[in-house]
Amino acid sequence: MKAFSFSADKESLRGPRIVRVGLIQNSIALPTTEPFLNQREAIFQKLIPMIDAAGSSGVNILCLQEAWTMPFAFCTREKKWCEFAEEIDGESTKFLQQLAQKYSMVIISPILERDVNHGETLWNTAVIIGNHGNIIGKHRKNHIPRVGDFNESTYYMEGNTGHPVFETAYGKIAVNICYGRHHPLNWLAFGLNGAEIVFNPSATVGELSEPMWPIEARNAAIANSYFVGSINRVGTEVFPNPFTSGDGKPQHADFGHFYGSSHFSAPDASCTPSLARHKDGLLISDMDLNLCRQLKDKWGFRMTARYDVYADLLGRYVKQDFEPQVVSDPLLHKSA
């Protein structure tokens, strides 16, 4: 467990708005060859002392990693892993509701959701559990990768919930699930809706994304004047049947190493050290949410942005007859 803090300038007309926030990264608890029920229950039991540690430390808002209830099996393209999908008020939510109420803690629970009201459709979803144990709402992952072993489009759809910001007892929060961190407009939209803390629960491996990991969230925090909590699972998950993704690589049985390295970024460009690459961990940070407004006032990014210009370009770009605004040097095409 590691703990850090972010401060803000003292204000004359407003008191501090200090919130204690926690991130948990963890490996799975049993081999992927074990019965699914045993795997899920083992993860539940593994997380209890970690969540208890967060609650006992006074954490107000806690975020778990992407698809925390299961192995990240979407690389395999095997549909048997869909059994881990559950409804919004399913077993994992009931499990966490008790802990949220016990510690008066908001908990963000990223799960594989089964939407029984819409043809059993699957979504990659974050459930927001309030500090009274109530379900505040949900957000579904906006962007799905199509790179390497990330075969997630085999399982679930791009989200349809927009960019919701959830007003909780401890501040306004949002969830930018995993691959959405590669899309600056995704970060922007949460900021436009008033987020003060955006969580990025992820499952990403070293070979693909590790050089980008400490950069993207920090840039988002700076550009949008909010805090970012980045969570990545840890460990190497080996599956019973080798698989390949048609990328020229020989078949293999593991996705690669989930490198952990969870951390917080602040709107003033500061950030915490990261958790370990190979160990489970709990990262706790105190943050004064007043810093968000103070940085907005300092830099004036919202006032100086040209949203009308961007909106005009995007409005034209999504049309089939779009033509890029390119001005060519006439001498490029002049014959000798």
GUMI-415891 format. One record per residue (C-alpha): residue number from 1; residue in three letters; chain; z negated, x, y negated. Coordinates in pm, 1 decimal, m for minus. Each point is the difference from the previous one (the first is absolute). Layout:
<recs>
REC    n  res  chain        c3        c1        c2
REC  NUM  ALA      A         Z         X         Y
...
</recs>
This chain:
<recs>
REC    n  res  chain        c3        c1        c2
REC    1  MET      A       0.0       0.0       0.0
REC    2  LYS      A      91.2     122.9    m347.0
REC    3  ALA      A     m90.4    m148.7    m337.7
REC    4  PHE      A     135.0      53.4    m351.7
REC    5  SER      A       5.3    m175.8    m336.3
REC    6  PHE      A     234.7     m74.1    m288.7
REC    7  SER      A    m150.7     m54.3    m344.2
REC    8  ALA      A     128.9    m159.9    m317.9
REC    9  ASP      A     m87.4      45.4    m366.0
REC   10  LYS      A    m298.0    m198.1    m125.9
REC   11  GLU      A     111.0    m303.2    m200.3
REC   12  SER      A    m181.1    m170.2    m288.4
REC   13  LEU      A      90.7    m360.8      80.0
REC   14  ARG      A      24.0       8.3     379.3
REC   15  GLY      A    m237.7     127.9     263.6
REC   16  PRO      A     111.3     212.8     296.1
REC   17  ARG      A     174.9    m179.5     286.8
REC   18  ILE      A     m96.2     227.6     287.0
REC   19  VAL      A     118.7     m98.6     346.8
REC   20  ARG      A     m70.2     185.1     323.4
REC   21  VAL      A     309.2       6.9     221.8
REC   22  GLY      A      45.0     122.7     356.7
REC   23  LEU      A     290.3      99.8     226.3
REC   24  ILE      A     m17.5      40.1     379.0
REC   25  GLN      A     243.3     205.2     206.1
REC   26  ASN      A     m32.1       9.2     376.2
REC   27  SER      A     173.7      74.0     327.1
REC   28  ILE      A      29.2    m257.6     275.2
REC   29  ALA      A    m291.7     m23.2     242.4
REC   30  LEU      A     163.6     m22.7     344.7
REC   31  PRO      A     329.0     120.4     151.0
REC   32  THR      A     293.6    m236.5     m46.7
REC   33  THR      A      11.5     m48.9     377.2
REC   34  GLU      A    m326.3    m196.9      m3.1
REC   35  PRO      A       1.2    m384.7      m3.7
REC   36  PHE      A      72.2    m131.3    m347.6
REC   37  LEU      A    m325.4    m193.6     m23.5
REC   38  ASN      A    m195.8     315.3      80.8
REC   39  GLN      A     196.2     202.3    m255.8
REC   40  ARG      A     m68.0    m248.1    m278.8
REC   41  GLU      A    m366.8     m40.9      85.5
REC   42  ALA      A     m45.9     378.0      12.2
REC   43  ILE      A     146.3      32.0    m349.8
REC   44  PHE      A    m234.7    m275.0    m122.7
REC   45  GLN      A    m298.0     183.5     145.0
REC   46  LYS      A     118.2     331.6    m137.2
REC   47  LEU      A      23.2    m136.9    m353.4
REC   48  ILE      A    m337.1    m174.4      m6.3
REC   49  PRO      A    m200.9     316.5     m85.0
REC   50  MET      A     263.5     104.1    m254.3
REC   51  ILE      A      m8.4    m338.4    m173.1
REC   52  ASP      A    m380.1      m1.0      23.7
REC   53  ALA      A      m3.1     340.4    m169.0
REC   54  ALA      A     218.0    m136.2    m280.2
REC   55  GLY      A    m216.8    m308.2     m40.8
REC   56  SER      A    m324.1     199.4       9.6
REC   57  SER      A     145.1     230.5    m266.3
REC   58  GLY      A      57.0    m294.7    m233.0
REC   59  VAL      A     378.3     m17.4      26.4
REC   60  ASN      A     133.5    m305.2    m184.8
REC   61  ILE      A     360.8       7.3     120.9
REC   62  LEU      A     108.1     150.6     331.9
REC   63  CYS      A     356.2      43.3     127.5
REC   64  LEU      A     101.3      69.0     359.7
REC   65  GLN      A     322.1     166.0     115.4
REC   66  GLU      A     329.7    m171.7      78.9
REC   67  ALA      A      m4.1    m200.5     326.8
REC   68  TRP      A    m351.5     125.6      65.1
REC   69  THR      A     m61.9    m227.7     300.2
REC   70  MET      A     263.7     165.7     221.5
REC   71  PRO      A     202.4     311.3      76.5
REC   72  PHE      A     294.1      42.3    m236.2
REC   73  ALA      A     235.7     m96.6     280.6
REC   74  PHE      A     294.9    m110.8    m212.2
REC   75  CYS      A     179.8     322.2      82.6
REC   76  THR      A      46.8    m113.7     360.1
REC   77  ARG      A     197.6    m321.2     m64.8
REC   78  GLU      A    m186.0    m151.0     297.3
REC   79  LYS      A     m88.9    m361.3     m70.0
REC   80  LYS      A    m315.3       0.0     211.7
REC   81  TRP      A    m186.2     147.7    m298.9
REC   82  CYS      A      52.4    m329.6    m184.4
REC   83  GLU      A    m301.5    m123.9     194.5
REC   84  PHE      A    m216.9     174.0    m259.8
REC   85  ALA      A     129.9    m239.5    m267.8
REC   86  GLU      A    m249.1    m260.6    m118.1
REC   87  GLU      A     m34.8    m277.1    m251.6
REC   88  ILE      A    m153.9      65.1    m340.9
REC   89  ASP      A    m333.2    m140.0     119.1
REC   90  GLY      A      20.1     174.4     337.2
REC   91  GLU      A    m245.2     220.8     185.8
REC   92  SER      A      17.1     300.1    m232.5
REC   93  THR      A     m56.6    m215.8    m307.7
REC   94  LYS      A    m300.1    m171.5     160.0
REC   95  PHE      A    m135.0     342.0      96.3
REC   96  LEU      A      29.4     131.6    m355.9
REC   97  GLN      A    m120.0    m319.6    m169.4
REC   98  GLN      A    m347.0      54.0     143.2
REC   99  LEU      A     m12.0     356.5    m131.9
REC  100  ALA      A     140.6     m98.7    m339.6
REC  101  GLN      A    m270.5    m262.8     m37.6
REC  102  LYS      A    m272.4     231.5     130.0
REC  103  TYR      A      74.0     266.0    m260.4
REC  104  SER      A     143.4    m222.9    m277.1
REC  105  MET      A     312.8     213.1      32.5
REC  106  VAL      A     366.8     m86.8     m53.0
REC  107  ILE      A     199.5     122.9     301.6
REC  108  ILE      A     377.0      48.6      17.7
REC  109  SER      A     117.2     m43.6     357.8
REC  110  PRO      A     363.0      94.8      77.5
REC  111  ILE      A     110.3    m169.7     323.1
REC  112  LEU      A     305.3    m106.9     194.9
REC  113  GLU      A      12.4    m369.3     m93.5
REC  114  ARG      A     134.6    m281.5     216.7
REC  115  ASP      A     115.9    m292.1    m216.4
REC  116  VAL      A     m33.1    m291.6     242.0
REC  117  ASN      A     110.6    m251.4    m263.4
REC  118  HIS      A     337.9     169.3     m37.8
REC  119  GLY      A     136.7      56.9     347.6
REC  120  GLU      A    m250.0     269.9     104.0
REC  121  THR      A     154.9     237.7    m254.8
REC  122  LEU      A    m172.5     338.5     m24.8
REC  123  TRP      A     m97.3     169.5    m324.4
REC  124  ASN      A    m172.7     322.4     m98.3
REC  125  THR      A    m280.8    m152.6    m202.6
REC  126  ALA      A    m311.4      93.2    m191.7
REC  127  VAL      A    m277.2    m260.2       8.4
REC  128  ILE      A    m235.4       6.8    m298.3
REC  129  ILE      A    m353.0     m95.9     103.3
REC  130  GLY      A    m240.4     m81.8    m282.6
REC  131  ASN      A    m354.9     127.3     m35.3
REC  132  HIS      A    m132.8    m337.6     120.3
REC  133  GLY      A     200.3      29.3     321.6
REC  134  ASN      A     269.8    m236.2    m124.1
REC  135  ILE      A     374.6      57.1      24.3
REC  136  ILE      A     133.0      51.0    m353.2
REC  137  GLY      A     365.4      31.2     100.7
REC  138  LYS      A     263.0     218.2     161.1
REC  139  HIS      A     288.9     227.8     m87.0
REC  140  ARG      A     295.3      81.1     224.5
REC  141  LYS      A     171.1     339.5      m0.2
REC  142  ASN      A     295.7      m3.2    m236.6
REC  143  HIS      A     203.3     294.9     128.6
REC  144  ILE      A      76.5      94.3     360.6
REC  145  PRO      A     122.1     352.3      83.9
REC  146  ARG      A     319.4      73.5     184.8
REC  147  VAL      A     m48.2     369.0      62.8
REC  148  GLY      A     m81.8     205.7     309.1
REC  149  ASP      A    m236.7    m168.5     244.1
REC  150  PHE      A    m108.6    m264.1    m250.6
REC  151  ASN      A     153.5    m290.9     190.7
REC  152  GLU      A    m214.6    m259.1    m174.9
REC  153  SER      A     289.4    m234.6     m75.6
REC  154  THR      A       6.2     m69.1     376.2
REC  155  TYR      A    m336.4    m171.8     m36.8
REC  156  TYR      A     m52.0    m159.6    m340.7
REC  157  MET      A     173.5    m118.8    m313.2
REC  158  GLU      A      m4.8     123.3    m358.2
REC  159  GLY      A    m281.7    m176.4    m180.2
REC  160  ASN      A      36.2    m323.1    m195.2
REC  161  THR      A    m321.0       4.9    m201.5
REC  162  GLY      A     125.7     186.1    m306.9
REC  163  HIS      A    m247.7     231.0    m172.7
REC  164  PRO      A    m331.9    m187.5      m7.2
REC  165  VAL      A    m305.5     137.3    m173.0
REC  166  PHE      A    m332.6    m125.6     133.3
REC  167  GLU      A    m283.3     m55.0    m245.6
REC  168  THR      A    m319.9      88.9     182.9
REC  169  ALA      A    m363.7      29.3     m99.1
REC  170  TYR      A      62.4     371.0     m62.9
REC  171  GLY      A     336.9      11.1    m172.1
REC  172  LYS      A     368.1     m82.8      38.5
REC  173  ILE      A     152.1     158.2     308.2
REC  174  ALA      A     338.2      11.5     173.1
REC  175  VAL      A     141.4     141.4     323.7
REC  176  ASN      A     321.0     204.3      17.4
REC  177  ILE      A      44.9      34.5     374.6
REC  178  CYS      A     128.6     335.1     132.7
REC  179  TYR      A     374.5      43.6     m62.5
REC  180  GLY      A     m25.4    m194.1    m326.6
REC  181  ARG      A    m137.4     316.1    m159.8
REC  182  HIS      A     352.1     146.7      m0.7
REC  183  HIS      A     119.7    m274.2    m237.9
REC  184  PRO      A    m110.3      48.0    m362.3
REC  185  LEU      A      84.8    m359.0     m95.2
REC  186  ASN      A    m238.0    m120.7     270.7
REC  187  TRP      A    m283.2     193.7    m164.2
REC  188  LEU      A     110.8    m126.5    m341.1
REC  189  ALA      A     m10.8    m365.1     105.0
REC  190  PHE      A    m364.6      18.8     107.6
REC  191  GLY      A     m82.1     156.0    m334.6
REC  192  LEU      A     185.9    m267.6    m193.8
REC  193  ASN      A    m210.8    m258.9     182.8
REC  194  GLY      A    m316.5     169.3    m122.0
REC  195  ALA      A    m123.2     215.5     289.2
REC  196  GLU      A    m283.0     243.2     m72.1
REC  197  ILE      A     m10.1     152.7     349.6
REC  198  VAL      A     297.6       7.0     238.0
REC  199  PHE      A     m60.5      93.0     362.6
REC  200  ASN      A     269.2     162.5     213.0
REC  201  PRO      A    m100.4     m42.5     365.8
REC  202  SER      A     244.1     207.3     202.1
REC  203  ALA      A     100.2     144.3     335.7
REC  204  THR      A     222.6     298.5     m61.1
REC  205  VAL      A      64.1     326.7     181.8
REC  206  GLY      A       9.7     358.4    m116.1
REC  207  GLU      A     357.3      91.6      81.6
REC  208  LEU      A     137.3    m279.7    m214.8
REC  209  SER      A    m215.5     m57.7    m305.8
REC  210  GLU      A    m285.7     243.9     m44.5
REC  211  PRO      A     153.1     191.1    m294.5
REC  212  MET      A      36.4    m331.8    m187.2
REC  213  TRP      A    m344.2    m135.7      85.4
REC  214  PRO      A    m206.4     159.2    m281.4
REC  215  ILE      A     269.8     m63.4    m260.9
REC  216  GLU      A     117.1    m360.9      12.3
REC  217  ALA      A    m334.8    m176.5     m34.0
REC  218  ARG      A    m111.1     233.7    m275.6
REC  219  ASN      A     321.2     m65.8    m192.0
REC  220  ALA      A     m49.8    m374.2      45.2
REC  221  ALA      A    m355.9      18.3    m132.8
REC  222  ILE      A     120.0     187.6    m308.2
REC  223  ALA      A     305.2    m214.5     m71.5
REC  224  ASN      A    m180.4    m332.1      48.1
REC  225  SER      A    m347.1      82.5    m137.3
REC  226  TYR      A    m196.2    m102.9     308.7
REC  227  PHE      A    m189.7     162.7     286.3
REC  228  VAL      A     165.5      52.4     339.0
REC  229  GLY      A    m170.5      28.3     336.8
REC  230  SER      A     224.6     163.8     261.6
REC  231  ILE      A     m95.8     m42.1     367.1
REC  232  ASN      A     179.3     155.5     296.8
REC  233  ARG      A    m102.4     m23.3     364.1
REC  234  VAL      A     m71.5     316.3     195.0
REC  235  GLY      A      79.5     127.5     347.7
REC  236  THR      A     296.0      13.2     238.4
REC  237  GLU      A      66.7    m317.0     197.4
REC  238  VAL      A     176.2      45.7     334.5
REC  239  PHE      A     175.2    m297.8     159.7
REC  240  PRO      A      62.8     m72.4     368.9
REC  241  ASN      A     380.2     m11.0     m24.7
REC  242  PRO      A     206.7     264.4    m182.0
REC  243  PHE      A     224.0    m132.8    m275.7
REC  244  THR      A     273.8     113.8    m234.6
REC  245  SER      A     128.1    m130.5    m329.5
REC  246  GLY      A     364.4     101.1      27.5
REC  247  ASP      A     m47.4     286.2    m247.3
REC  248  GLY      A     121.7     272.6     234.0
REC  249  LYS      A    m343.5     111.9     108.4
REC  250  PRO      A     m92.8      m2.6     370.5
REC  251  GLN      A    m222.6    m279.9     120.9
REC  252  HIS      A    m369.1      47.0     m63.4
REC  253  ALA      A    m325.7    m184.0      64.8
REC  254  ASP      A    m181.6      48.2    m330.9
REC  255  PHE      A      78.9     m87.5    m360.4
REC  256  GLY      A    m129.3     326.1    m141.9
REC  257  HIS      A    m330.0      92.3    m164.6
REC  258  PHE      A    m151.4    m250.7    m241.6
REC  259  TYR      A    m140.6     244.6    m249.7
REC  260  GLY      A    m279.6    m198.7    m163.6
REC  261  SER      A     m54.7     162.5    m341.5
REC  262  SER      A    m124.2    m320.1    m164.1
REC  263  HIS      A     m81.9      35.6    m368.8
REC  264  PHE      A     m43.9    m172.3    m336.4
REC  265  SER      A     215.5      44.9    m310.4
REC  266  ALA      A     m94.0     m98.3    m354.0
REC  267  PRO      A     207.9    m103.4    m303.0
REC  268  ASP      A     m99.6     317.9    m187.1
REC  269  ALA      A     183.0     210.9     265.1
REC  270  SER      A    m319.8     112.0     171.6
REC  271  CYS      A     m48.6     m47.1     373.0
REC  272  THR      A    m253.7      63.6     270.6
REC  273  PRO      A      36.2     255.8     276.0
REC  274  SER      A     138.9    m155.6     317.1
REC  275  LEU      A    m174.6     m78.5     324.1
REC  276  ALA      A      86.6     215.4     301.2
REC  277  ARG      A     335.1       8.0     181.0
REC  278  HIS      A    m153.9     m24.6     348.5
REC  279  LYS      A    m329.2    m189.7     m34.3
REC  280  ASP      A    m118.5    m354.5     m58.6
REC  281  GLY      A    m153.3     m41.6    m341.7
REC  282  LEU      A    m147.5    m218.5    m270.9
REC  283  LEU      A      82.7      81.4    m361.5
REC  284  ILE      A    m211.0    m158.4    m274.4
REC  285  SER      A      61.7      10.8    m371.8
REC  286  ASP      A    m169.4    m148.0    m303.8
REC  287  MET      A     257.1     m92.9    m261.4
REC  288  ASP      A     m44.1    m144.1    m346.8
REC  289  LEU      A     275.7    m259.2     m34.1
REC  290  ASN      A     m21.6      35.0    m377.6
REC  291  LEU      A     214.2     309.3      48.2
REC  292  CYS      A     301.0    m221.8      71.4
REC  293  ARG      A       2.0    m158.2    m347.1
REC  294  GLN      A     m93.5     326.4    m167.9
REC  295  LEU      A     307.4     170.2     147.4
REC  296  LYS      A     221.4    m296.5     m91.4
REC  297  ASP      A    m118.5      34.0    m358.1
REC  298  LYS      A      46.0     376.8       0.6
REC  299  TRP      A     353.1      18.9     139.1
REC  300  GLY      A     140.3    m340.3     m93.3
REC  301  PHE      A     229.9      m6.5     303.2
REC  302  ARG      A       7.3    m380.7       1.5
REC  303  MET      A      85.9     m15.1    m368.7
REC  304  THR      A     267.2     267.3      13.8
REC  305  ALA      A     165.5    m116.5     323.3
REC  306  ARG      A     337.4    m171.6     m44.4
REC  307  TYR      A     m42.1    m274.4     258.3
REC  308  ASP      A     273.1    m206.9    m159.8
REC  309  VAL      A     248.6     285.0      45.3
REC  310  TYR      A    m107.4      57.9     360.5
REC  311  ALA      A      16.3    m372.9      75.1
REC  312  ASP      A     353.9     m17.2    m135.7
REC  313  LEU      A     110.2     292.7     218.8
REC  314  LEU      A    m167.2    m140.1     311.4
REC  315  GLY      A     146.9    m342.8     m66.7
REC  316  ARG      A     348.1     151.3      m3.9
REC  317  TYR      A     m65.6     239.5     290.3
REC  318  VAL      A     m79.3    m275.7     250.7
REC  319  LYS      A     337.2    m166.8     m62.5
REC  320  GLN      A     300.1      86.5     215.9
REC  321  ASP      A     219.8      83.5    m298.9
REC  322  PHE      A    m244.3     258.5    m138.0
REC  323  GLU      A     158.2     305.3    m157.7
REC  324  PRO      A    m216.0     305.1     m75.9
REC  325  GLN      A     m26.4     104.4    m364.2
REC  326  VAL      A     182.9     331.7      30.7
REC  327  VAL      A     176.3     168.2    m289.2
REC  328  SER      A     252.1     254.0     127.5
REC  329  ASP      A     126.0     300.0    m189.5
REC  330  PRO      A     367.0     m89.1     m67.2
REC  331  LEU      A      97.3     362.9      56.2
REC  332  LEU      A    m107.8     m33.0     363.8
REC  333  HIS      A     308.2    m208.3      68.4
REC  334  LYS      A     245.8     171.3    m231.2
REC  335  SER      A     281.0     167.3     186.7
REC  336  ALA      A      54.1     372.9     m60.8
</recs>
